[in-house]
Amino acid sequence: MPVVDIDENINKIRMNIDKLTQEVFKLQGMLQTFEGFKQGGLKTIDLPNDPTHEPVEELKSIQEKPQ
């Protein structure tokens, strides 16, 4: 017969609520930031580099060329 641990379920649910609450606070902060940008007259933000693309540096060989 399956058994459900009540205390364990209560703790898991509370932990999930805490995690989701923190995520909501983070999203609210981001929203306020972008609303502040908009109120300041910004419509777009030019970024110096694409944050989703890491620059790849060309590797140079350190091995000596035989003559």
N, C-alpha and C positions, 0 to 999 in steps of 0.2 A: 504494500500500500504506500503510495507516495506521501511524503511529508513536506509541509511548507513551514519554514522557520520564520515566524512573524517578526522577531527582532531583526533578523538579517534583512528581510524585505524592507522594513522601516528604515534601516540604516542606508540601504542602497538607494531608496527613493529620495531620502534627504540629501545624499551625496549628489545625485543627479540634479536635484533642484538647485543645489549650491553651484554646480558647474554651469547650469543653464542661466542662473542669475548673473554670474560673472560674465558670461558671454553677452547677455543683454546689456549690462553696464558698459562693456567694451564697445558694442555697436552704438549705444546712445552717445558715447563720447566721440566716436567717429562721425556720427551724424551731426552733432553740434559743431565739430570742426569744419565740416564741409558747408554747413549752413552759414557759419561765420565767414568762410571764404566767399560764399555767394553774396552775403550782405556787404562784404568789402568790395564787391564789384567784379570779382573773378568769375570767368566763365570756363576757362581751361587753365591747366597748369602744364607748362613745358618742362619736361624732365630731361636732364642732360644725357641719360642713358636709359635704355629699355630695362626696367628692373627685373623683368622676367627672363632676360637673356644675359648670361654671364659672358664677359669678354674672354675670348680664347687667345692666349698669347702663343705666337709661333715659337716652337722649340727649335733651338739651334744645336747642332751636333757639337759635342766637345771632344770628339774623337779626332785625333790627328790624321790628316790625309797621307797615305803612303806615297812616296815619290817614285 
